[in-house]
């Protein structure tokens, strides 16, 4: 399965996951994810690296609004008022997931991966990264109408970039 997933990913994403996990192992950091539009793809990628997968603590797949509330402790009113794809919900997903795990770093992803409702912007994704005893950061991305797979892959790369920063990984500008 790992080889199949790796072959389906664009150049660089798998290497980025390896680098994040390697740095997390070196620093004895545990990672977790709270995913909506990526449906657990990031968690799968982070468990596919032999010798480093122990750095991955857990993944939450919270696709529905109810799952976001039930699994991550988000108040239903927040989802109703702000919308599931919003800065506030991404931040709450990251913070709620961190509180419900033993991870040091948790990244959350919520967005519109494909054609949605009338007011939904295809390709809009909100990501947040929470650190235990640290700040929570947010990124808003507008990937455009690049299709469900395109949005998911772009969100993977962004989440891994955020994780690189969080684990203190020095990267060359490439």
C-alpha positions as CSV (number, residue, x, y, z in Angstrom):
1,X,0.0,0.0,0.0
2,X,2.8,2.5,0.9
3,X,4.4,2.0,-2.5
4,X,1.1,2.5,-4.3
5,X,0.4,5.7,-2.3
6,X,4.0,6.9,-2.9
7,X,3.7,6.3,-6.6
8,X,0.5,8.3,-6.8
9,X,2.0,11.4,-5.1
10,X,3.8,14.2,-6.9
11,X,7.6,14.5,-6.6
12,X,8.6,16.0,-3.3
13,X,5.6,15.2,-1.1
14,X,6.9,11.9,0.1
15,X,10.4,13.3,0.6
16,X,8.8,16.1,2.7
17,X,7.0,13.6,4.8
18,X,10.2,11.6,5.4
19,X,12.0,14.9,6.4
20,X,9.3,15.9,8.8
21,X,9.2,12.5,10.4
22,X,13.0,12.3,10.6
23,X,13.2,15.7,12.3
24,X,10.3,14.7,14.7
25,X,12.2,11.5,15.6
26,X,15.5,13.4,16.2
27,X,13.7,15.9,18.5
28,X,11.5,13.2,20.1
29,X,8.3,15.0,19.0
30,X,5.0,13.3,18.4
31,X,2.8,14.4,15.5
32,X,-1.0,14.2,14.9
33,X,-3.5,15.3,12.3
34,X,-7.1,16.5,12.3
35,X,-8.3,16.2,8.7
36,X,-11.5,17.0,6.9
37,X,-11.2,17.5,3.2
38,X,-8.0,15.3,2.9
39,X,-9.9,12.4,4.5
40,X,-6.9,11.0,6.4
41,X,-4.5,11.1,3.5
42,X,-1.9,13.0,5.6
43,X,-2.2,10.5,8.4
44,X,-1.7,7.7,6.0
45,X,1.4,9.3,4.5
46,X,2.9,9.9,8.0
47,X,2.5,6.2,8.9
48,X,4.1,4.9,5.7
49,X,7.7,5.7,6.6
50,X,9.5,2.7,8.0
51,X,11.5,3.4,11.1
52,X,9.9,6.8,11.8
53,X,6.2,6.1,11.9
54,X,6.3,5.9,15.7
55,X,6.6,9.7,15.7
56,X,3.0,9.8,14.5
57,X,0.7,9.7,17.5
58,X,-2.8,9.7,15.9
59,X,-5.1,11.0,13.3
60,X,-8.6,12.3,13.5
61,X,-10.7,12.2,10.3
62,X,-13.5,14.6,11.0
63,X,-15.2,15.0,7.6
64,X,-18.8,15.9,8.8
65,X,-19.7,18.9,11.0
66,X,-20.9,16.4,13.6
67,X,-17.6,14.6,13.6
68,X,-15.7,17.9,14.1
69,X,-17.8,18.5,17.1
70,X,-17.9,15.0,18.6
71,X,-14.2,14.0,17.9
72,X,-12.5,17.4,18.4
73,X,-14.8,19.1,20.9
74,X,-15.7,22.0,18.7
75,X,-18.8,23.9,19.8
76,X,-21.7,23.3,17.3
77,X,-22.4,27.0,17.4
78,X,-18.9,27.8,16.1
79,X,-19.4,25.6,13.1
80,X,-22.9,27.0,12.5
81,X,-21.8,30.6,12.8
82,X,-18.4,30.5,11.0
83,X,-18.9,27.5,8.7
84,X,-16.9,24.3,8.7
85,X,-14.5,25.7,6.3
86,X,-13.2,28.8,8.2
87,X,-10.2,30.1,10.1
88,X,-12.0,29.7,13.4
89,X,-12.9,26.1,12.8
90,X,-9.4,25.1,11.6
91,X,-8.0,26.7,14.8
92,X,-10.5,24.9,16.9
93,X,-9.8,21.6,15.2
94,X,-6.1,22.0,15.8
95,X,-6.5,22.9,19.5
96,X,-9.2,20.3,20.1
97,X,-7.2,17.6,18.5
98,X,-4.1,18.5,20.5
99,X,-6.1,18.4,23.7
100,X,-7.4,15.0,22.8
101,X,-4.1,13.5,22.0
102,X,-0.6,13.0,23.4
103,X,1.0,14.8,20.4
104,X,3.3,17.7,20.6
105,X,2.3,19.1,17.2
106,X,-1.1,18.8,15.4
107,X,-2.0,20.1,12.0
108,X,-5.7,20.5,11.0
109,X,-7.1,20.8,7.5
110,X,-10.6,21.8,6.4
111,X,-11.6,23.0,3.0
112,X,-13.7,22.7,-0.2
113,X,-11.9,20.1,-2.3
114,X,-14.4,19.9,-5.1
115,X,-17.5,21.5,-6.4
116,X,-19.7,22.4,-3.5
117,X,-22.7,24.6,-2.7
118,X,-23.5,27.9,-4.3
119,X,-21.4,29.9,-1.8
120,X,-18.5,27.5,-1.5
121,X,-15.2,28.5,-3.1
122,X,-13.6,25.4,-4.7
123,X,-10.0,25.2,-3.5
124,X,-10.4,27.2,-0.4
125,X,-8.6,25.5,2.5
126,X,-7.9,26.5,6.0
127,X,-5.0,24.9,7.9
128,X,-3.9,25.4,11.5
129,X,-1.0,24.0,13.4
130,X,-1.1,23.8,17.2
131,X,2.0,23.1,19.4
132,X,1.8,21.9,23.0
133,X,2.7,24.8,25.2
134,X,3.0,27.0,22.2
135,X,1.1,29.2,19.7
136,X,-1.4,28.0,17.1
137,X,-0.8,29.3,13.6
138,X,-3.2,29.5,10.7
139,X,-2.9,29.5,6.9
140,X,-5.6,30.3,4.4
141,X,-5.0,28.9,0.9
142,X,-6.9,29.5,-2.4
143,X,-5.8,26.7,-4.6
144,X,-8.5,27.3,-7.2
145,X,-10.6,24.9,-9.2
146,X,-7.9,22.3,-9.7
147,X,-10.1,19.3,-8.9
148,X,-10.5,17.3,-5.7
149,X,-7.2,15.5,-6.0
150,X,-5.4,18.7,-6.9
151,X,-6.8,20.5,-3.8
152,X,-6.0,17.5,-1.6
153,X,-2.4,17.3,-2.8
154,X,-1.8,21.0,-2.5
155,X,-3.2,20.9,1.1
156,X,-0.9,18.0,1.9
157,X,2.1,20.0,0.7
158,X,1.1,23.0,2.7
159,X,0.4,21.0,5.9
160,X,3.9,19.3,5.5
161,X,5.5,22.7,5.0
162,X,3.8,23.9,8.2
163,X,5.0,20.8,10.0
164,X,8.6,21.4,8.7
165,X,8.6,24.8,10.3
166,X,7.1,23.4,13.6
167,X,9.8,20.7,13.9
168,X,12.6,23.2,13.2
169,X,13.5,21.6,9.9
170,X,15.9,23.8,7.8
171,X,15.0,23.5,4.1
172,X,16.7,24.9,1.1
173,X,14.7,27.1,-1.2
174,X,13.9,24.8,-4.1
